[in-house]
């Protein structure tokens, strides 16, 4: 048997039933899909009414809509009611953009089948817990196939040690997997080390569902950073873009931290530019730090020039050394320069912002 920590005990392929009159996830998802496809009336028949090529557009639209305050409030209320007792009342953060899953019949024909995997392989830390929320009936081949936790860990080790092919790995998974059967109003709870995946959907309905992950305080987040991938309950700023038209801003790229060191300039710029578009920021200049200047002297110089604001990729783009980081943050407050952190939708303007960062 696998030894589990207290915060893991109720997440080992466990289940949760919730009130669908209070948490109307299905109705909300349908209304968001109808913004793109007004003729859709049932999620189960999406495959009959939407071209397969449009399913990715629907998922992207849903992810964008999931930071609307009304939805985040519903998610936070759901979490507050059902989650604390399952993590021994520790504090937690919530996934900022829940993941929408659409599995139409015979999805393998279009190379859309989710292969068997576990969360650690996609950057999830062991401190994360997943709440899988179906919006339709889940059964037989349209649902997710799961493995027991002890078998998941054993197969994971063998796969890595022996360099299995995907075909062998999935063949071994299928020997031990079982389908999760749920109706709307039920959730499945699991840990990141549980292996899971899809087989070809041979039912006659489309399965639509949502993953919401929580991060437990003090536990590993691996590559999914707090603040960006996760938000605090009640943090709805990503739904509140600001209009900074006419203000003097610059943008700033750096490679000075463990987080940014391997993020190429175009990838940093993509996140920063998207943030600027949403908040109507037209930068006067794009600046960057000289590599190996880990104390960020250029950033300190730009702060002292007193623009209205500087847009950085992330709070994790600041120096790893705490005294350097604290000096820069306090320098910005001293000179009245807003620091905008695009990945976390954080803005430093006050001591309370500093405490949150």
SEFI-180398 format. One record per residue (C-alpha): x, y, z; residue number from 1; residue in three letters. Coordinates in pm, 1 decimal. Example, Ala and Ser with C-alpha at 12.3 -4.5 7.8 and 13.67 -1.06 7.14 Angstrom:
REM residues 2
      east     north        up  num  residuo
    1230.0    -450.0     780.0    1      ALA
    1367.0    -106.0     714.0    2      SER
REM end
This chain:
REM residues 357
      east     north        up  num  residuo
       0.0       0.0       0.0    1      UNK
     108.8     359.1     -67.1    2      UNK
     168.3     581.0     237.3    3      UNK
     -30.9     904.2     207.8    4      UNK
       1.6    1231.0     394.3    5      UNK
    -306.8    1365.7     576.7    6      UNK
    -370.2    1618.5     297.2    7      UNK
    -370.2    1334.2      38.7    8      UNK
    -598.0    1078.2     202.6    9      UNK
    -923.0    1203.5      48.7   10      UNK
    -775.2    1243.4    -301.4   11      UNK
    -686.6     884.1    -383.4   12      UNK
    -942.6     827.7    -661.5   13      UNK
   -1214.4     965.7    -436.3   14      UNK
   -1549.0    1126.2    -521.0   15      UNK
   -1745.2    1436.2    -427.1   16      UNK
   -2113.6    1520.5    -478.9   17      UNK
   -2217.3    1885.7    -494.6   18      UNK
   -2529.8    2098.1    -531.1   19      UNK
   -2592.6    2173.6    -900.8   20      UNK
   -2859.2    2430.4    -818.6   21      UNK
   -2598.3    2640.1    -640.1   22      UNK
   -2298.7    2560.9    -861.9   23      UNK
   -2435.3    2570.4   -1214.7   24      UNK
   -2114.2    2480.3   -1395.8   25      UNK
   -2286.2    2304.5   -1685.7   26      UNK
   -2524.8    2592.6   -1755.2   27      UNK
   -2241.3    2843.4   -1737.7   28      UNK
   -2023.8    2640.3   -1976.6   29      UNK
   -2311.9    2606.9   -2222.4   30      UNK
   -2379.6    2981.3   -2213.9   31      UNK
   -2012.2    3053.5   -2286.6   32      UNK
   -2010.1    2809.0   -2579.7   33      UNK
   -2326.9    2972.0   -2711.6   34      UNK
   -2137.5    3300.9   -2737.3   35      UNK
   -1950.9    3138.2   -3027.8   36      UNK
   -2213.1    2887.1   -3138.9   37      UNK
   -2562.6    3023.2   -3055.5   38      UNK
   -2739.6    2719.7   -3202.8   39      UNK
   -2592.2    2476.4   -2947.7   40      UNK
   -2850.1    2359.3   -2693.2   41      UNK
   -2692.0    2037.6   -2559.9   42      UNK
   -2331.0    1963.8   -2476.5   43      UNK
   -2375.2    1592.6   -2548.7   44      UNK
   -2444.8    1661.1   -2917.0   45      UNK
   -2161.2    1907.1   -2981.5   46      UNK
   -2012.4    1664.5   -3233.8   47      UNK
   -2331.9    1678.4   -3439.9   48      UNK
   -2349.5    2058.1   -3451.5   49      UNK
   -1992.0    2187.6   -3446.8   50      UNK
   -1708.8    2115.8   -3688.2   51      UNK
   -1420.6    1934.7   -3514.8   52      UNK
   -1184.7    2218.1   -3610.0   53      UNK
   -1392.6    2458.6   -3398.9   54      UNK
   -1357.3    2259.6   -3077.3   55      UNK
   -1018.5    2413.8   -3004.0   56      UNK
   -1168.7    2761.0   -3054.0   57      UNK
   -1440.0    2672.4   -2803.0   58      UNK
   -1180.7    2556.7   -2548.0   59      UNK
    -976.2    2875.3   -2594.6   60      UNK
   -1288.0    3090.2   -2554.2   61      UNK
   -1383.5    2902.0   -2236.8   62      UNK
   -1038.0    2951.2   -2087.2   63      UNK
   -1058.8    3324.6   -2156.0   64      UNK
   -1406.6    3343.3   -2005.5   65      UNK
   -1302.3    3153.6   -1693.5   66      UNK
   -1143.1    3467.9   -1548.3   67      UNK
   -1475.1    3649.5   -1546.7   68      UNK
   -1558.9    3746.6   -1191.4   69      UNK
   -1895.1    3566.3   -1189.0   70      UNK
   -1728.3    3234.3   -1269.8   71      UNK
   -1434.2    3280.8   -1033.4   72      UNK
   -1677.8    3365.4    -752.6   73      UNK
   -1869.6    3042.4    -820.5   74      UNK
   -1546.3    2839.9    -823.9   75      UNK
   -1425.2    3003.1    -501.4   76      UNK
   -1755.2    2938.0    -325.6   77      UNK
   -1745.3    2574.5    -439.2   78      UNK
   -1388.7    2536.7    -315.2   79      UNK
   -1462.5    2700.9      18.0   80      UNK
   -1752.9    2461.1      80.4   81      UNK
   -1593.1    2133.3     -23.5   82      UNK
   -1213.3    2155.2     -16.5   83      UNK
   -1078.9    2270.3     327.2   84      UNK
   -1180.9    1953.1     508.3   85      UNK
   -1002.8    1751.3     240.3   86      UNK
    -670.9    1929.5     297.0   87      UNK
    -689.4    1944.1     679.4   88      UNK
    -793.0    2311.1     660.0   89      UNK
    -462.7    2429.6     517.2   90      UNK
    -458.9    2741.6     303.9   91      UNK
    -471.9    2685.4     -70.7   92      UNK
    -458.5    2857.0    -408.9   93      UNK
    -687.2    2791.4    -707.4   94      UNK
    -600.6    2732.6   -1073.1   95      UNK
    -650.2    3063.3   -1253.3   96      UNK
    -766.3    2911.1   -1583.9   97      UNK
    -955.6    2582.1   -1537.5   98      UNK
    -898.6    2335.3   -1820.6   99      UNK
   -1192.6    2247.9   -2046.5  100      UNK
   -1197.3    1895.1   -2193.2  101      UNK
   -1410.9    1802.0   -2495.5  102      UNK
   -1408.0    1435.9   -2601.9  103      UNK
   -1623.8    1375.2   -2907.8  104      UNK
   -1707.8    1024.4   -3035.6  105      UNK
   -1421.5     852.1   -3218.9  106      UNK
   -1180.2    1128.9   -3121.8  107      UNK
    -877.9     904.7   -3183.6  108      UNK
    -948.7     926.0   -3557.2  109      UNK
    -850.0    1294.8   -3539.6  110      UNK
    -549.9    1235.6   -3310.3  111      UNK
    -738.3    1401.8   -3023.8  112      UNK
    -710.3    1120.7   -2769.6  113      UNK
    -549.4    1214.4   -2437.7  114      UNK
    -261.3     969.5   -2387.7  115      UNK
    -195.2     807.6   -2052.1  116      UNK
      17.1    1027.7   -1828.8  117      UNK
      48.7    1158.6   -1476.3  118      UNK
      51.0    1519.6   -1359.6  119      UNK
     419.1    1535.2   -1266.5  120      UNK
     506.3    1482.1   -1633.4  121      UNK
     323.9    1800.1   -1733.2  122      UNK
     484.1    2019.9   -1466.2  123      UNK
     241.2    1967.7   -1179.4  124      UNK
     382.2    1946.4    -827.0  125      UNK
     287.7    1684.6    -571.0  126      UNK
     127.8    1962.4    -364.5  127      UNK
    -144.0    2002.2    -626.5  128      UNK
    -483.4    1831.4    -609.9  129      UNK
    -719.3    1794.3    -905.6  130      UNK
   -1098.3    1824.0    -897.0  131      UNK
   -1237.3    1672.0   -1218.8  132      UNK
   -1583.3    1819.2   -1284.8  133      UNK
   -1793.8    1660.2   -1563.6  134      UNK
   -2067.4    1863.6   -1731.8  135      UNK
   -2213.8    1551.9   -1898.7  136      UNK
   -2251.8    1185.1   -1813.3  137      UNK
   -1918.0    1002.9   -1797.1  138      UNK
   -1909.5     628.2   -1851.0  139      UNK
   -1745.5     342.9   -2041.8  140      UNK
   -1517.7     482.7   -2314.6  141      UNK
   -1608.1     852.7   -2307.1  142      UNK
   -1475.2     896.2   -1954.6  143      UNK
   -1122.6     910.3   -1812.0  144      UNK
    -949.5     579.6   -1738.8  145      UNK
    -760.7     578.6   -1407.0  146      UNK
    -505.3     354.4   -1240.0  147      UNK
    -465.3     285.6    -866.3  148      UNK
    -201.6     503.4    -702.1  149      UNK
      38.7     221.4    -610.5  150      UNK
      26.4      80.2    -963.6  151      UNK
      68.8     430.7   -1107.3  152      UNK
     390.2     480.5    -911.7  153      UNK
     523.4     137.5   -1005.9  154      UNK
     457.4     183.7   -1378.2  155      UNK
     599.4     535.5   -1369.8  156      UNK
     928.4     405.3   -1228.0  157      UNK
     951.7     117.2   -1474.3  158      UNK
     868.3     340.0   -1770.6  159      UNK
    1151.6     580.8   -1686.4  160      UNK
    1406.2     319.2   -1582.7  161      UNK
    1351.1      98.5   -1887.9  162      UNK
    1271.9     370.9   -2147.0  163      UNK
     947.0     215.2   -2263.8  164      UNK
     784.0     308.7   -2591.8  165      UNK
     449.2     486.9   -2566.1  166      UNK
     281.1     174.8   -2702.1  167      UNK
     425.4     -42.2   -2426.0  168      UNK
     349.0     212.4   -2156.7  169      UNK
     -13.5     246.2   -2263.4  170      UNK
     -47.8    -130.2   -2300.4  171      UNK
      63.4    -173.8   -1939.9  172      UNK
    -171.9     103.6   -1827.7  173      UNK
    -469.0     -60.8   -1997.1  174      UNK
    -409.6    -380.2   -1799.3  175      UNK
    -480.7    -192.9   -1476.0  176      UNK
    -706.1      99.8   -1572.2  177      UNK
   -1073.5     140.5   -1493.5  178      UNK
   -1333.9     393.5   -1616.3  179      UNK
   -1463.5     665.7   -1383.4  180      UNK
   -1844.6     666.9   -1395.4  181      UNK
   -2003.9     999.0   -1298.4  182      UNK
   -2316.2    1204.1   -1353.6  183      UNK
   -2340.1    1581.7   -1357.0  184      UNK
   -2316.5    1691.6    -994.3  185      UNK
   -2037.6    1448.7    -911.3  186      UNK
   -1660.5    1512.8    -914.8  187      UNK
   -1356.6    1289.8    -912.0  188      UNK
   -1063.2    1380.3    -685.1  189      UNK
    -709.9    1264.4    -758.4  190      UNK
    -341.2    1325.4    -697.6  191      UNK
     -80.7    1423.1    -955.4  192      UNK
      87.2    1081.9    -939.3  193      UNK
    -227.0     899.8   -1053.4  194      UNK
    -179.9     777.6   -1411.7  195      UNK
    -483.5     848.2   -1626.5  196      UNK
    -580.3     891.2   -1991.2  197      UNK
    -849.6     832.8   -2249.6  198      UNK
    -936.7     546.0   -2477.3  199      UNK
   -1127.5     601.2   -2800.2  200      UNK
   -1477.9     732.5   -2727.4  201      UNK
   -1708.3     468.1   -2869.8  202      UNK
   -2023.5     605.9   -2708.6  203      UNK
   -2266.4     825.3   -2901.5  204      UNK
   -2222.0    1141.1   -2690.9  205      UNK
   -1960.5    1409.9   -2649.2  206      UNK
   -1814.8    1425.4   -2298.8  207      UNK
   -1747.1    1777.6   -2169.6  208      UNK
   -1567.3    1834.7   -1840.6  209      UNK
   -1342.5    2071.9   -1650.1  210      UNK
   -1026.5    2026.7   -1441.7  211      UNK
    -969.3    2260.8   -1147.3  212      UNK
    -647.9    2224.8    -950.8  213      UNK
    -570.3    2351.7    -603.6  214      UNK
    -225.9    2406.9    -452.9  215      UNK
    -188.8    2324.6     -83.9  216      UNK
      17.1    2564.4     125.5  217      UNK
     372.8    2452.0     189.5  218      UNK
     369.1    2173.0     -70.4  219      UNK
     545.2    2137.8    -405.9  220      UNK
     416.5    2328.0    -710.6  221      UNK
     696.5    2210.2    -947.0  222      UNK
     663.2    2420.7   -1267.9  223      UNK
     314.5    2564.9   -1197.9  224      UNK
     403.5    2883.8   -1014.2  225      UNK
     187.4    3050.2    -748.9  226      UNK
      48.1    3381.0    -870.2  227      UNK
      48.6    3295.4   -1239.7  228      UNK
     -94.9    2946.0   -1277.0  229      UNK
    -260.4    2978.0    -937.4  230      UNK
    -444.2    3263.4    -769.8  231      UNK
    -562.5    3323.1    -416.2  232      UNK
    -938.1    3277.1    -361.2  233      UNK
   -1096.8    3619.1    -400.2  234      UNK
    -829.6    3746.2    -640.5  235      UNK
   -1031.5    3863.2    -940.7  236      UNK
    -793.2    4120.6   -1085.0  237      UNK
    -738.2    3929.2   -1409.9  238      UNK
   -1100.4    4015.2   -1497.1  239      UNK
   -1040.4    4386.4   -1439.6  240      UNK
    -816.1    4526.6   -1716.9  241      UNK
    -715.1    4889.8   -1672.4  242      UNK
    -691.3    5173.0   -1924.7  243      UNK
    -344.9    5329.2   -1911.6  244      UNK
    -382.5    5533.5   -2228.9  245      UNK
    -143.5    5828.6   -2234.3  246      UNK
      71.9    5713.9   -1944.4  247      UNK
     449.4    5665.2   -1976.3  248      UNK
     544.9    5297.7   -1958.5  249      UNK
     844.2    5090.1   -2054.0  250      UNK
     872.1    4711.4   -2070.5  251      UNK
    1160.2    4511.9   -1928.5  252      UNK
    1305.3    4168.0   -2005.9  253      UNK
    1558.0    3981.5   -1792.4  254      UNK
    1729.3    3646.7   -1749.5  255      UNK
    1847.2    3702.9   -1392.1  256      UNK
    1639.4    3447.7   -1200.6  257      UNK
    1602.9    3070.9   -1204.1  258      UNK
    1256.6    3122.8   -1352.4  259      UNK
    1352.4    3352.6   -1641.1  260      UNK
    1697.6    3215.7   -1717.9  261      UNK
    1572.5    2975.7   -1984.6  262      UNK
    1275.2    3174.2   -2116.8  263      UNK
    1364.4    3313.8   -2460.9  264      UNK
    1299.5    3680.6   -2533.8  265      UNK
    1007.3    3616.8   -2777.9  266      UNK
     824.4    3414.1   -2512.5  267      UNK
     871.7    3683.3   -2248.6  268      UNK
     761.7    3947.1   -2496.7  269      UNK
     447.4    3750.2   -2587.3  270      UNK
     317.8    3754.5   -2227.7  271      UNK
     421.1    4117.2   -2172.3  272      UNK
     270.2    4235.7   -2501.5  273      UNK
     -58.5    4057.9   -2429.3  274      UNK
     -76.5    4225.8   -2089.0  275      UNK
      -9.6    4564.7   -2249.7  276      UNK
    -283.9    4513.3   -2507.7  277      UNK
    -540.0    4417.9   -2243.0  278      UNK
    -453.1    4719.2   -2028.5  279      UNK
    -408.8    4972.3   -2310.6  280      UNK
     -42.0    5029.9   -2243.1  281      UNK
     165.7    5166.5   -2530.5  282      UNK
     528.9    5133.1   -2415.7  283      UNK
     768.3    5414.6   -2494.8  284      UNK
    1055.6    5166.5   -2505.1  285      UNK
    1142.0    4800.9   -2452.9  286      UNK
    1445.7    4756.7   -2228.2  287      UNK
    1640.3    4455.8   -2103.9  288      UNK
    1898.0    4361.4   -1844.0  289      UNK
    2259.7    4280.6   -1923.3  290      UNK
    2310.1    3911.1   -1865.2  291      UNK
    2490.6    3804.8   -1545.1  292      UNK
    2398.9    4135.7   -1377.1  293      UNK
    2188.2    3943.2   -1131.2  294      UNK
    2123.7    4246.1    -906.5  295      UNK
    1937.7    4413.0   -1200.1  296      UNK
    2120.0    4748.9   -1213.8  297      UNK
    1941.7    4843.2   -1535.9  298      UNK
    1600.4    4794.2   -1376.8  299      UNK
    1708.1    5010.2   -1083.6  300      UNK
    1823.8    5277.2   -1331.0  301      UNK
    1492.0    5276.0   -1517.6  302      UNK
    1300.8    5308.9   -1189.6  303      UNK
    1504.4    5616.8   -1099.5  304      UNK
    1408.0    5774.2   -1434.7  305      UNK
    1049.9    5779.9   -1299.1  306      UNK
     828.4    5649.8   -1578.3  307      UNK
     468.7    5593.6   -1472.4  308      UNK
     520.6    5219.2   -1486.4  309      UNK
     741.3    4929.0   -1590.6  310      UNK
     595.8    4599.8   -1714.3  311      UNK
     789.8    4283.4   -1624.6  312      UNK
     713.1    3925.0   -1718.0  313      UNK
     662.1    3801.6   -1361.0  314      UNK
     735.0    3853.5    -993.4  315      UNK
     973.5    3562.0   -1048.2  316      UNK
    1169.9    3775.6   -1295.7  317      UNK
    1307.6    3968.8    -999.5  318      UNK
    1642.1    3857.5    -848.8  319      UNK
    1643.8    3530.5    -658.3  320      UNK
    1844.5    3690.4    -376.7  321      UNK
    1593.1    3835.7    -130.7  322      UNK
    1787.9    4149.7     -36.9  323      UNK
    1823.0    4252.2    -403.3  324      UNK
    1458.7    4176.9    -469.2  325      UNK
    1339.9    4371.6    -165.7  326      UNK
    1561.5    4666.5    -258.5  327      UNK
    1408.5    4689.6    -607.6  328      UNK
    1051.4    4664.3    -480.1  329      UNK
    1106.3    4929.6    -216.3  330      UNK
    1291.3    5149.6    -466.0  331      UNK
     985.8    5144.1    -692.2  332      UNK
     764.0    5250.4    -402.2  333      UNK
    1009.0    5525.6    -307.6  334      UNK
    1015.0    5669.2    -661.0  335      UNK
     641.8    5623.3    -720.4  336      UNK
     691.0    5389.9   -1017.6  337      UNK
     433.0    5115.9   -1072.5  338      UNK
     577.2    4771.2   -1135.9  339      UNK
     338.1    4556.4   -1338.2  340      UNK
     391.3    4179.3   -1330.9  341      UNK
     218.0    4045.6   -1640.9  342      UNK
     201.9    3676.2   -1557.7  343      UNK
      38.6    3731.0   -1218.0  344      UNK
    -171.4    4042.9   -1296.9  345      UNK
      -3.1    4205.7    -997.7  346      UNK
      74.4    4576.8    -972.3  347      UNK
     300.2    4725.7    -706.0  348      UNK
     168.8    5063.8    -594.4  349      UNK
     149.3    5036.4    -214.5  350      UNK
     271.1    4854.3      95.1  351      UNK
     -32.5    4623.8      79.7  352      UNK
      67.6    4525.1    -275.6  353      UNK
     418.8    4461.5    -147.3  354      UNK
     283.5    4227.6     120.3  355      UNK
      84.8    4031.4    -137.7  356      UNK
     385.9    3999.0    -367.6  357      UNK
REM end
